[in-house]
Every structure is written in C-alpha cells, then in structure tokens.
Amino acid sequence: MTTILGILNITDDSFFDGGKYLDPAAAIAQGRALMAEGADVLDIGAASSNPDSRGVPPEVEIARLQSVLPALAGIPMSIDTFSLPVQRWALAHGVAYLNDIEGFADPGLYPELAASKASLIVMHSVQQRGQATRVHVPPGEILDRLFRFFDARLVALEKAGVARARLILDPGMGFFLGTDPEASFTVLRRLP
C-alpha cells in the first residue's frame, strides 16, 4: 500500500520552502492544497532539522502547530518532531502519525507510544540525536548501519508493546545519511 505524505513546514528556516508557510493562514491554505492535490496524510513540521537550522523551543513548536491544527481537523495528520514535549502534545491531540528523525530514541516515551493508536515513522539518522549534522559516513557502510539501527529499534518498540503493523521505517536521506551523496544513492539502489 502506498501512502503519500504532503510535507508542510511551518518554520522560518526550512531548507525546502524558506519559511513560506510560517504564517498560519498560508500554512492552512497549503495544507488544504496538498490534500486536494492527492496527499493522503499531511506531515507537519514546526521545527526545522536541517544542519543550518536554529533550535526551536518546544513551546514555540507547539504554538505553531496549535495555530494550524484546529483549522485542518478531519485531515489525517503526521507531526514531524524529535522533541519529547511536542511528541506528547501530539499524542494527546490524537494525531494519526508521529514522525521522529531520531527514530524514537527515548524509551521513556514508549509506554505512551504503546497506548496510542498513532502510526510511528521511525527514521534512521547517522547523528542519532538532534537535527542533521555534517558527518562523513562511507557509502559502503551505510546499509549495515541502517540494518543495525532498525533491528535494535524495532525490537525495543515491539518489546514495549508497539505493534509492528504501526511502525513505518524511514532510512533518511541527504545529511541524515552523511555528507557523501553516494550514501543516499546506495540506499535507494539497494534497500529491499
């Protein structure tokens, strides 16, 4: 089954859209447009994770989300965040998906993840914690790193009571796989 996520960045330093949708009215209009164009889920990020981004406190991230979520009610939503307070806020608001570039690294959240109905997008990143960084990883090593990461993370999440059917694996791309673009091409070519 294929699910298309429409990406909506409500940040002022997004590498993709340069803050074009930071204004709530613009974000709401873009979210509706993405759904009208065929997206199945709206993936909303309120804090950028690119290597040059500035940190955003959880309360700012939540305020940005709160400014658009009510107007987009009824649309399946994914919240893209690695902030624990924001993840808890999103779960309390019943989002359909939670998307974490750290791949849900904090086991303290696992009971809440298990108790929720949200599908979890478990992403691999070479920096392991925080926003993307510029780390060199030889392309020949990337698949082994990916498989080790997912093997360990899936066991931990399933052991905590998260059903395997709720887990979506994201290998990461670009800086999340290292500074050498060949790492991303290797993953695209060879990942089963």
Backbone as ProteinMPNN parsed JSONL, in Angstrom:
{"seq_chain_A": "MTTILGILNITDDSFFDGGKYLDPAAAIAQGRALMAEGADVLDIGAASSNPDSRGVPPEVEIARLQSVLPALAGIPMSIDTFSLPVQRWALAHGVAYLNDIEGFADPGLYPELAASKASLIVMHSVQQRGQATRVHVPPGEILDRLFRFFDARLVALEKAGVARARLILDPGMGFFLGTDPEASFTVLRRLP", "coords_chain_A": {"N_chain_A": [[0.838, -1.18, 0.0], [0.58, 2.189, -0.828], [1.186, 5.298, 0.616], [0.815, 8.699, 0.418], [2.563, 11.38, 1.683], [1.985, 14.722, 2.282], [4.132, 17.36, 2.598], [4.371, 19.817, 5.004], [5.945, 22.535, 6.081], [6.13, 24.518, 8.811], [7.974, 26.605, 9.534], [10.606, 29.033, 9.967], [13.012, 28.605, 8.81], [13.218, 26.557, 6.95], [14.789, 24.272, 4.767], [13.564, 23.62, 2.457], [11.299, 25.258, 1.758], [11.851, 27.762, 2.717], [10.513, 29.208, 4.793], [8.053, 29.922, 3.833], [5.506, 29.157, 4.66], [5.1, 29.901, 7.285], [3.299, 31.738, 8.321], [0.125, 31.288, 9.761], [-2.313, 31.343, 8.178], [-1.334, 31.0, 5.559], [-0.14, 28.494, 5.875], [-2.349, 26.856, 6.471], [-3.835, 27.101, 4.101], [-1.977, 25.961, 2.297], [-1.8, 23.367, 3.354], [-4.407, 22.396, 2.866], [-4.345, 22.57, 0.074], [-2.347, 20.687, -0.561], [-3.638, 18.34, 0.205], [-5.806, 18.373, -1.573], [-4.415, 17.996, -3.898], [-3.763, 15.351, -3.821], [-2.434, 14.195, -1.631], [-2.332, 11.838, 1.042], [-1.907, 12.032, 3.717], [-1.097, 14.671, 5.914], [1.971, 15.864, 6.655], [3.333, 17.561, 9.156], [5.768, 19.84, 10.09], [7.149, 21.75, 12.635], [9.539, 22.666, 13.428], [12.637, 23.057, 12.065], [14.975, 20.622, 10.829], [17.294, 20.711, 9.434], [20.877, 20.96, 8.822], [21.681, 23.653, 9.122], [19.763, 24.915, 10.567], [18.106, 26.781, 13.176], [17.629, 26.136, 16.627], [14.424, 25.374, 18.055], [12.372, 26.157, 20.712], [10.306, 23.845, 22.588], [7.806, 24.986, 23.316], [7.378, 26.957, 21.403], [7.298, 25.45, 19.08], [4.988, 23.919, 19.615], [3.096, 26.004, 19.762], [3.125, 26.906, 17.121], [2.097, 24.634, 15.84], [-0.41, 24.44, 17.067], [-1.584, 26.665, 15.997], [-2.428, 25.928, 13.487], [-3.5, 23.288, 13.414], [-6.27, 23.024, 14.438], [-7.801, 24.182, 12.337], [-7.368, 22.398, 10.339], [-8.661, 20.133, 11.001], [-9.926, 16.819, 10.764], [-8.383, 16.0, 8.676], [-6.041, 13.479, 8.023], [-3.217, 13.561, 10.019], [0.311, 13.911, 10.424], [2.792, 14.471, 12.765], [5.884, 15.895, 12.648], [8.521, 15.653, 14.552], [11.228, 15.719, 16.906], [11.184, 16.396, 19.468], [10.498, 15.657, 22.748], [8.445, 16.835, 24.522], [6.78, 17.928, 22.543], [6.079, 15.684, 21.081], [4.57, 14.338, 23.013], [2.481, 16.176, 23.295], [1.38, 16.036, 20.712], [0.506, 13.349, 20.651], [-1.435, 13.484, 22.647], [-3.266, 14.975, 21.303], [-4.275, 13.261, 19.485], [-3.096, 12.612, 16.943], [-2.692, 11.037, 13.722], [-0.266, 10.03, 12.853], [3.099, 9.912, 14.03], [6.183, 11.317, 13.512], [9.548, 10.82, 13.704], [12.784, 11.986, 13.541], [14.816, 10.994, 15.068], [14.117, 8.455, 15.436], [12.572, 7.611, 17.616], [14.123, 7.616, 20.096], [14.012, 7.824, 22.862], [13.29, 5.796, 25.447], [11.595, 6.39, 27.547], [9.281, 7.408, 26.516], [7.997, 5.272, 25.421], [5.855, 3.764, 26.757], [3.69, 5.547, 26.37], [3.627, 5.681, 23.601], [2.94, 3.05, 23.028], [0.402, 2.953, 24.136], [-1.018, 4.627, 22.502], [-2.792, 5.159, 19.359], [-1.471, 5.964, 17.185], [0.358, 5.708, 14.136], [3.817, 5.114, 13.707], [6.527, 6.791, 12.392], [9.561, 5.724, 12.005], [12.62, 6.934, 11.906], [15.903, 6.628, 10.608], [19.0, 8.135, 11.378], [22.286, 9.317, 10.874], [23.457, 10.921, 12.802], [22.132, 10.313, 15.103], [20.958, 11.69, 17.425], [19.085, 14.709, 17.656], [19.083, 17.53, 15.309], [19.96, 17.257, 11.781], [23.391, 16.795, 10.974], [26.677, 17.502, 9.722], [28.218, 14.824, 8.896], [30.638, 12.517, 7.957], [30.072, 9.482, 6.408], [31.195, 6.538, 5.119], [29.892, 5.449, 2.029], [29.791, 2.679, 1.606], [29.343, 1.656, 4.111], [26.811, 2.336, 4.946], [24.394, 0.801, 4.652], [24.736, -1.363, 6.422], [24.798, 0.057, 8.843], [22.185, 1.098, 8.82], [20.609, -1.283, 8.935], [21.43, -2.38, 11.41], [20.562, -0.341, 13.142], [17.715, -0.333, 12.7], [17.084, -3.004, 13.376], [17.651, -3.044, 16.167], [15.989, -0.925, 17.121], [13.376, -1.669, 16.362], [13.016, -4.021, 17.815], [13.107, -2.97, 20.434], [10.87, -1.198, 20.462], [8.733, -2.951, 19.857], [8.952, -4.718, 22.0], [8.151, -2.996, 23.982], [5.485, -2.899, 23.535], [4.445, -1.794, 21.216], [2.755, -2.381, 18.33], [3.982, -4.125, 15.497], [2.769, -3.579, 13.05], [2.168, -0.909, 13.212], [4.461, 0.47, 12.725], [6.534, 2.343, 10.65], [9.214, 2.394, 8.49], [11.849, 4.62, 7.919], [14.569, 5.307, 6.036], [15.949, 7.687, 6.005], [17.494, 10.419, 4.28], [19.869, 12.312, 2.325], [21.625, 14.621, 4.349], [21.001, 13.154, 6.582], [22.044, 10.708, 6.144], [24.686, 11.158, 5.893], [27.505, 13.112, 4.649], [28.289, 12.465, 2.093], [26.808, 12.246, -0.987], [26.547, 9.837, -2.296], [25.883, 7.93, -0.409], [23.108, 8.187, -0.025], [22.249, 7.461, -2.611], [23.146, 4.822, -2.647], [21.487, 3.664, -0.702], [18.963, 4.053, -1.94], [19.299, 2.437, -4.208], [19.794, -0.128, -3.14], [18.262, -0.822, -0.886], [16.016, -3.17, 0.343]], "CA_chain_A": [[0.0, 0.0, 0.0], [1.318, 3.441, -0.912], [0.582, 6.459, 1.264], [1.554, 9.913, 0.053], [2.589, 12.422, 2.698], [2.212, 16.094, 1.843], [5.016, 17.974, 3.591], [4.056, 21.204, 5.339], [6.896, 23.066, 7.057], [5.727, 25.807, 9.379], [9.2, 27.086, 10.163], [11.177, 30.172, 9.248], [14.325, 28.243, 8.272], [13.131, 25.302, 6.218], [15.63, 24.213, 3.572], [12.696, 23.328, 1.32], [10.437, 26.358, 1.318], [12.348, 29.04, 3.217], [9.596, 29.925, 5.671], [6.9, 30.367, 3.042], [4.235, 28.801, 5.3], [5.13, 30.196, 8.717], [2.034, 32.402, 8.638], [-0.91, 30.252, 9.873], [-3.246, 31.333, 7.046], [-0.623, 30.402, 4.425], [0.041, 27.073, 6.179], [-3.657, 26.192, 6.342], [-4.14, 27.045, 2.659], [-1.075, 24.986, 1.682], [-2.219, 22.039, 3.81], [-5.604, 22.021, 2.093], [-3.93, 22.382, -1.32], [-1.648, 19.401, -0.647], [-4.642, 17.271, 0.265], [-6.565, 18.425, -2.822], [-3.54, 17.508, -4.967], [-3.6, 13.902, -3.738], [-1.78, 13.672, -0.428], [-3.182, 11.038, 1.929], [-1.601, 12.461, 5.085], [-0.376, 15.931, 5.984], [3.102, 15.737, 7.572], [3.598, 18.937, 9.566], [6.954, 20.076, 10.898], [7.172, 23.115, 13.165], [10.933, 22.969, 13.768], [13.477, 22.514, 11.008], [16.04, 19.735, 11.291], [18.453, 20.758, 8.538], [22.088, 21.292, 9.587], [21.861, 25.083, 9.359], [18.594, 25.476, 11.251], [18.22, 27.228, 14.568], [16.757, 25.376, 17.515], [13.129, 25.955, 18.392], [11.896, 25.611, 21.986], [9.064, 23.085, 22.44], [6.596, 25.814, 23.414], [7.204, 27.631, 20.112], [6.875, 24.4, 18.156], [3.582, 23.623, 19.929], [2.279, 27.161, 19.374], [2.998, 26.869, 15.661], [1.172, 23.54, 15.497], [-1.742, 24.803, 17.554], [-2.142, 27.721, 15.142], [-2.957, 25.371, 12.236], [-4.198, 22.001, 13.543], [-7.738, 23.079, 14.512], [-8.384, 24.502, 11.028], [-7.166, 21.25, 9.455], [-9.314, 18.975, 11.628], [-10.53, 15.891, 9.818], [-7.327, 15.558, 7.763], [-5.044, 12.648, 8.722], [-2.011, 14.352, 10.219], [1.551, 13.403, 10.992], [3.605, 15.544, 13.339], [7.298, 15.599, 12.462], [9.24, 16.289, 15.65], [12.014, 14.861, 17.785], [11.053, 16.975, 20.802], [9.633, 14.838, 23.606], [7.207, 17.527, 24.902], [5.921, 18.095, 21.368], [5.534, 14.352, 20.795], [3.498, 14.087, 23.992], [1.375, 17.06, 22.921], [0.765, 15.476, 19.502], [-0.223, 12.133, 21.035], [-2.627, 13.906, 23.397], [-4.207, 15.535, 20.33], [-4.775, 12.167, 18.662], [-2.634, 12.604, 15.557], [-2.676, 9.718, 13.094], [1.127, 9.602, 12.71], [4.155, 10.66, 14.694], [7.35, 11.14, 12.656], [10.684, 11.215, 14.537], [14.073, 11.808, 12.887], [15.678, 10.232, 15.97], [13.617, 7.085, 15.48], [12.035, 7.344, 18.952], [15.306, 7.236, 20.864], [13.799, 7.911, 24.309], [12.39, 4.737, 25.908], [10.63, 6.937, 28.487], [8.047, 7.682, 25.782], [7.45, 4.033, 24.864], [4.509, 3.411, 27.246], [2.701, 6.414, 25.72], [3.537, 5.244, 22.213], [2.198, 1.781, 23.011], [-1.001, 3.222, 24.482], [-1.658, 5.432, 21.465], [-3.151, 4.476, 18.117], [-0.707, 6.596, 16.112], [1.42, 5.013, 13.419], [5.084, 5.758, 14.039], [7.523, 6.817, 11.332], [10.821, 5.529, 12.712], [13.652, 7.325, 10.956], [17.329, 6.463, 10.905], [19.876, 9.257, 11.045], [23.644, 8.996, 11.308], [23.826, 11.673, 14.001], [21.381, 9.641, 16.159], [20.135, 12.603, 18.213], [19.052, 16.102, 17.218], [18.956, 17.859, 13.896], [21.005, 16.738, 10.903], [24.717, 17.391, 11.077], [27.546, 17.121, 8.602], [29.038, 13.705, 9.339], [31.006, 11.65, 6.833], [29.907, 8.042, 6.548], [31.488, 5.918, 3.83], [28.686, 4.843, 1.466], [29.823, 1.224, 1.763], [28.958, 1.276, 5.478], [25.51, 2.879, 5.327], [23.345, -0.217, 4.8], [24.958, -2.087, 7.668], [24.348, 0.953, 9.922], [20.72, 1.126, 8.77], [20.041, -2.548, 9.402], [21.675, -2.489, 12.86], [19.669, 0.602, 13.809], [16.325, -0.795, 12.664], [16.963, -4.242, 14.157], [17.595, -2.702, 17.591], [14.861, -0.059, 17.443], [12.123, -2.423, 16.239], [12.924, -4.916, 18.975], [12.786, -2.165, 21.617], [9.497, -0.7, 20.378], [7.805, -4.083, 19.958], [9.027, -5.195, 23.388], [7.399, -2.028, 24.789], [4.06, -3.047, 23.266], [4.023, -1.137, 19.984], [2.547, -3.406, 17.308], [4.823, -3.968, 14.303], [1.949, -3.023, 11.973], [2.105, 0.55, 13.381], [5.791, 1.03, 12.52], [6.929, 2.658, 9.278], [10.648, 2.62, 8.521], [12.352, 5.677, 7.043], [16.026, 5.231, 6.103], [16.566, 9.01, 5.985], [18.182, 10.748, 3.03], [20.688, 13.518, 2.417], [22.512, 14.735, 5.505], [20.669, 12.133, 7.581], [22.876, 9.537, 5.832], [26.078, 11.578, 5.817], [27.816, 14.2, 3.724], [28.534, 11.946, 0.754], [25.529, 11.942, -1.637], [26.51, 8.438, -2.737], [25.21, 7.128, 0.627], [21.674, 8.194, -0.353], [22.048, 6.662, -3.819], [23.337, 3.432, -2.265], [20.25, 3.236, -0.04], [17.902, 3.982, -2.943], [19.536, 1.305, -5.099], [19.976, -1.443, -2.527], [17.373, -1.142, 0.217], [14.907, -4.035, -0.139]], "C_chain_A": [[0.889, 1.252, 0.0], [0.52, 4.545, -0.242], [1.44, 7.662, 0.941], [1.419, 10.937, 1.169], [2.859, 13.76, 2.039], [2.994, 16.803, 2.928], [4.661, 19.446, 3.768], [4.995, 21.661, 6.45], [6.423, 24.429, 7.524], [6.884, 26.325, 10.244], [9.71, 28.283, 9.374], [12.515, 29.837, 8.614], [14.316, 26.885, 7.577], [14.034, 25.344, 4.996], [14.776, 24.105, 2.313], [11.918, 24.545, 0.829], [10.797, 27.709, 1.933], [11.384, 29.851, 4.052], [8.335, 30.419, 4.995], [5.559, 30.143, 3.753], [4.237, 29.02, 6.807], [3.852, 30.892, 9.165], [0.92, 31.347, 8.683], [-1.88, 30.195, 8.694], [-2.61, 30.687, 5.818], [-0.448, 28.897, 4.641], [-1.259, 26.296, 5.992], [-4.025, 26.05, 4.865], [-3.268, 26.006, 1.961], [-1.441, 23.565, 2.098], [-3.429, 21.533, 3.041], [-5.254, 21.762, 0.632], [-3.218, 21.037, -1.5], [-2.632, 18.229, -0.627], [-5.451, 17.22, -1.033], [-5.751, 17.876, -3.992], [-3.233, 16.021, -4.847], [-2.862, 13.356, -2.544], [-2.802, 12.887, 0.401], [-3.08, 11.507, 3.369], [-0.847, 13.783, 4.983], [0.697, 15.798, 7.065], [3.587, 17.141, 7.922], [4.82, 19.003, 10.48], [7.0, 21.525, 11.34], [8.55, 23.517, 13.681], [11.797, 22.299, 12.711], [14.572, 21.632, 11.597], [17.243, 19.75, 10.36], [19.679, 21.251, 9.311], [22.263, 22.767, 9.918], [20.706, 25.719, 10.127], [18.929, 25.893, 12.68], [17.273, 26.372, 15.407], [15.463, 26.128, 17.812], [12.677, 25.342, 19.72], [10.564, 24.87, 21.79], [7.81, 23.954, 22.483], [6.324, 26.587, 22.126], [6.707, 26.63, 19.072], [5.392, 24.065, 18.366], [2.677, 24.781, 19.512], [2.079, 27.207, 17.861], [1.994, 25.79, 15.225], [-0.256, 23.892, 15.884], [-2.397, 25.858, 16.666], [-2.742, 27.176, 13.846], [-3.782, 24.101, 12.406], [-5.714, 22.118, 13.641], [-8.404, 23.346, 13.165], [-8.261, 23.345, 10.044], [-7.783, 19.973, 10.027], [-9.992, 18.126, 10.564], [-9.543, 15.376, 8.785], [-6.382, 14.651, 8.553], [-3.724, 13.414, 8.805], [-0.889, 13.553, 10.844], [2.281, 14.609, 11.558], [5.054, 15.091, 13.306], [8.076, 16.367, 13.524], [10.096, 15.262, 16.377], [11.989, 15.388, 19.216], [10.054, 16.158, 21.617], [8.37, 15.573, 24.055], [6.238, 17.691, 23.727], [5.31, 16.747, 20.975], [4.389, 14.027, 21.756], [2.264, 14.93, 23.672], [0.63, 16.474, 21.718], [-0.038, 14.218, 19.818], [-1.512, 12.487, 21.778], [-3.686, 14.489, 22.471], [-4.643, 14.513, 19.282], [-4.329, 12.167, 17.218], [-2.56, 11.169, 15.031], [-1.267, 9.139, 12.995], [2.018, 10.502, 13.549], [5.442, 10.302, 13.957], [8.567, 11.68, 13.405], [11.999, 10.926, 13.831], [15.076, 11.074, 13.772], [15.198, 8.783, 16.093], [13.101, 6.661, 16.843], [13.13, 6.783, 19.868], [15.076, 7.189, 22.368], [12.804, 6.854, 24.783], [11.371, 5.214, 26.946], [9.286, 7.24, 27.837], [7.325, 6.406, 25.351], [6.097, 3.621, 25.444], [3.411, 4.252, 26.598], [2.531, 6.057, 24.249], [2.701, 3.972, 22.11], [0.715, 2.007, 23.272], [-1.744, 3.998, 23.401], [-2.059, 4.557, 20.275], [-2.333, 5.0, 16.94], [0.251, 5.615, 15.449], [2.7, 5.808, 13.647], [6.053, 5.65, 12.87], [8.883, 6.859, 12.032], [11.949, 5.808, 11.721], [15.047, 7.062, 11.494], [18.051, 7.762, 10.563], [21.253, 8.977, 11.628], [24.049, 9.754, 12.561], [23.119, 11.142, 15.247], [20.483, 10.558, 16.969], [20.214, 14.006, 17.625], [18.974, 16.265, 15.716], [20.119, 17.269, 13.096], [22.299, 17.496, 11.121], [25.522, 16.957, 9.855], [28.555, 16.084, 9.1], [29.375, 12.862, 8.121], [30.804, 10.194, 7.231], [30.231, 7.439, 5.187], [30.243, 5.21, 3.284], [28.637, 3.331, 1.617], [29.4, 0.749, 3.147], [27.503, 1.594, 5.815], [24.441, 1.81, 5.518], [23.505, -1.019, 6.08], [24.502, -1.242, 8.864], [22.823, 0.996, 9.995], [20.123, -0.142, 9.38], [20.251, -2.736, 10.906], [20.723, -1.575, 13.637], [18.245, 0.063, 13.86], [16.131, -2.092, 13.441], [16.799, -3.926, 15.646], [16.338, -1.913, 17.94], [13.535, -0.81, 17.367], [11.943, -3.38, 17.405], [12.5, -4.127, 20.211], [11.336, -1.688, 21.596], [8.475, -1.829, 20.509], [7.794, -4.655, 21.372], [8.23, -4.284, 24.32], [5.899, -2.082, 24.51], [3.542, -2.323, 22.04], [3.932, -2.213, 18.904], [3.379, -3.102, 16.069], [4.045, -3.305, 13.161], [1.849, -1.499, 12.055], [3.428, 1.236, 13.055], [6.117, 1.163, 11.04], [8.406, 3.027, 9.329], [11.05, 3.659, 7.478], [13.874, 5.656, 7.132], [16.705, 6.584, 6.222], [17.246, 9.205, 4.641], [19.033, 11.984, 3.272], [21.595, 13.503, 3.635], [22.195, 13.72, 6.601], [21.441, 10.838, 7.339], [24.346, 9.899, 5.708], [26.288, 12.615, 4.74], [28.042, 13.735, 2.291], [27.207, 11.573, 0.104], [25.417, 10.485, -2.076], [25.852, 7.535, -1.685], [23.714, 7.056, 0.348], [21.397, 7.344, -1.585], [22.214, 5.165, -3.522], [22.07, 2.888, -1.609], [19.119, 3.09, -1.051], [18.066, 2.759, -3.848], [19.39, -0.04, -4.406], [19.023, -1.793, -1.399], [16.217, -2.006, -0.287], [13.547, -3.403, 0.077]], "O_chain_A": [[1.848, 1.333, 0.767], [-0.673, 4.709, -0.499], [2.651, 7.65, 1.163], [0.312, 11.315, 1.553], [3.846, 13.918, 1.321], [2.553, 16.841, 4.076], [4.653, 20.218, 2.809], [4.87, 21.243, 7.601], [6.327, 25.372, 6.74], [6.789, 26.459, 11.464], [9.287, 28.514, 8.241], [13.107, 30.685, 7.946], [15.305, 26.154, 7.619], [14.048, 26.336, 4.267], [15.225, 24.462, 1.224], [11.882, 24.827, -0.369], [10.107, 28.7, 1.689], [11.434, 31.08, 4.019], [7.624, 31.258, 5.547], [4.589, 30.852, 3.484], [3.459, 28.393, 7.527], [3.375, 30.656, 10.275], [0.78, 30.579, 7.731], [-2.237, 29.103, 8.252], [-3.262, 29.917, 5.113], [-0.59, 28.115, 3.701], [-1.262, 25.206, 5.42], [-4.477, 24.988, 4.436], [-3.76, 25.249, 1.124], [-1.396, 22.651, 1.274], [-3.467, 20.378, 2.617], [-5.797, 20.845, 0.015], [-3.46, 20.331, -2.479], [-2.466, 17.252, -1.358], [-5.748, 16.136, -1.534], [-6.311, 17.357, -4.958], [-2.514, 15.476, -5.684], [-2.678, 12.142, -2.449], [-3.982, 13.236, 0.449], [-4.031, 11.398, 4.143], [-0.051, 13.982, 4.065], [0.381, 15.639, 8.244], [4.179, 17.827, 7.089], [4.894, 18.318, 11.5], [6.9, 22.431, 10.514], [8.71, 24.572, 14.294], [11.689, 21.092, 12.495], [15.038, 21.86, 12.713], [18.123, 18.897, 10.476], [19.531, 21.895, 10.349], [22.929, 23.101, 10.898], [20.682, 26.936, 10.314], [19.89, 25.423, 13.289], [16.227, 25.94, 14.921], [15.426, 27.359, 17.815], [12.609, 24.119, 19.834], [9.78, 25.237, 20.914], [6.85, 23.685, 21.761], [5.167, 26.845, 21.791], [5.809, 26.928, 18.284], [4.637, 23.944, 17.402], [1.599, 24.552, 18.963], [0.987, 27.512, 17.383], [1.157, 26.019, 14.352], [-1.193, 23.668, 15.117], [-3.623, 25.935, 16.591], [-3.489, 27.885, 13.171], [-4.687, 23.857, 11.608], [-6.407, 21.356, 12.966], [-9.465, 22.79, 12.882], [-8.963, 23.308, 9.033], [-7.463, 18.869, 9.587], [-10.555, 18.64, 9.598], [-9.838, 14.408, 8.085], [-5.96, 15.019, 9.65], [-3.185, 13.857, 7.791], [-1.101, 12.658, 11.662], [2.377, 15.648, 10.905], [5.41, 14.049, 13.856], [8.268, 17.577, 13.413], [9.741, 14.086, 16.456], [12.7, 14.873, 20.08], [8.902, 15.992, 21.216], [7.29, 14.987, 23.98], [5.023, 17.603, 23.901], [4.146, 16.686, 20.579], [3.357, 13.499, 21.341], [1.136, 14.447, 23.768], [-0.6, 16.423, 21.707], [-1.144, 14.043, 19.306], [-2.551, 11.864, 21.563], [-4.87, 14.499, 22.809], [-5.304, 14.863, 18.305], [-5.093, 11.767, 16.341], [-2.389, 10.219, 15.795], [-1.081, 7.923, 13.045], [1.735, 11.683, 13.751], [5.76, 9.124, 13.794], [8.619, 12.87, 13.714], [12.312, 9.77, 13.547], [16.087, 10.58, 13.273], [15.822, 7.98, 16.787], [13.179, 5.485, 17.198], [13.063, 5.647, 20.337], [15.864, 6.575, 23.087], [11.603, 6.992, 24.55], [10.386, 4.522, 27.203], [8.267, 7.321, 28.522], [6.16, 6.461, 24.956], [5.243, 3.162, 24.685], [2.328, 3.744, 26.308], [1.425, 6.121, 23.712], [1.862, 3.837, 21.219], [-0.131, 1.327, 22.692], [-2.975, 4.021, 23.391], [-1.711, 3.378, 20.202], [-2.49, 4.523, 15.816], [0.877, 4.794, 16.12], [2.665, 7.033, 13.765], [6.363, 4.55, 12.411], [9.293, 7.886, 12.572], [12.2, 5.018, 10.811], [15.325, 7.25, 12.679], [17.737, 8.407, 9.562], [21.373, 8.462, 12.74], [24.901, 9.282, 13.314], [23.498, 11.51, 16.358], [19.319, 10.218, 17.182], [21.267, 14.439, 17.158], [18.823, 15.304, 14.961], [21.126, 16.841, 13.66], [22.295, 18.691, 11.417], [25.07, 16.133, 9.06], [29.602, 16.427, 9.65], [28.49, 12.529, 7.334], [31.305, 9.74, 8.26], [29.598, 7.798, 4.194], [29.604, 4.448, 4.01], [27.555, 2.757, 1.743], [29.127, -0.437, 3.337], [27.007, 1.168, 6.858], [23.651, 1.9, 6.458], [22.518, -1.324, 6.75], [23.888, -1.767, 9.794], [22.239, 0.94, 11.078], [19.239, -0.075, 10.234], [19.349, -3.202, 11.601], [20.151, -1.974, 14.652], [17.635, 0.006, 14.927], [15.107, -2.26, 14.102], [15.915, -4.471, 16.307], [15.688, -2.2, 18.945], [12.663, -0.613, 18.214], [10.837, -3.53, 17.924], [11.627, -4.57, 20.956], [10.647, -1.767, 22.613], [7.465, -1.677, 21.197], [6.74, -5.035, 21.881], [7.696, -4.742, 25.331], [5.122, -1.391, 25.169], [2.331, -2.241, 21.837], [4.922, -2.878, 18.602], [3.468, -1.951, 15.644], [4.623, -2.544, 12.386], [1.483, -0.856, 11.071], [3.509, 2.463, 13.104], [5.99, 0.207, 10.275], [8.806, 3.879, 10.122], [10.648, 3.588, 6.317], [14.427, 5.955, 8.19], [17.901, 6.649, 6.506], [17.537, 8.233, 3.945], [18.921, 12.626, 4.317], [22.252, 12.502, 3.922], [23.036, 13.456, 7.46], [21.495, 9.972, 8.212], [25.172, 9.026, 5.443], [25.363, 12.959, 4.004], [27.988, 14.546, 1.366], [26.532, 10.666, 0.589], [24.312, 9.961, -2.213], [25.317, 6.483, -2.032], [23.112, 5.989, 0.468], [20.424, 6.59, -1.613], [21.499, 4.339, -4.088], [21.631, 1.781, -1.922], [18.39, 2.099, -1.018], [17.08, 2.119, -4.212], [18.913, -0.998, -5.015], [18.97, -2.951, -0.985], [15.52, -1.629, -1.229], [12.528, -3.999, -0.271]]}, "name": "protein", "num_of_chains": 1, "seq": "MTTILGILNITDDSFFDGGKYLDPAAAIAQGRALMAEGADVLDIGAASSNPDSRGVPPEVEIARLQSVLPALAGIPMSIDTFSLPVQRWALAHGVAYLNDIEGFADPGLYPELAASKASLIVMHSVQQRGQATRVHVPPGEILDRLFRFFDARLVALEKAGVARARLILDPGMGFFLGTDPEASFTVLRRLP"}
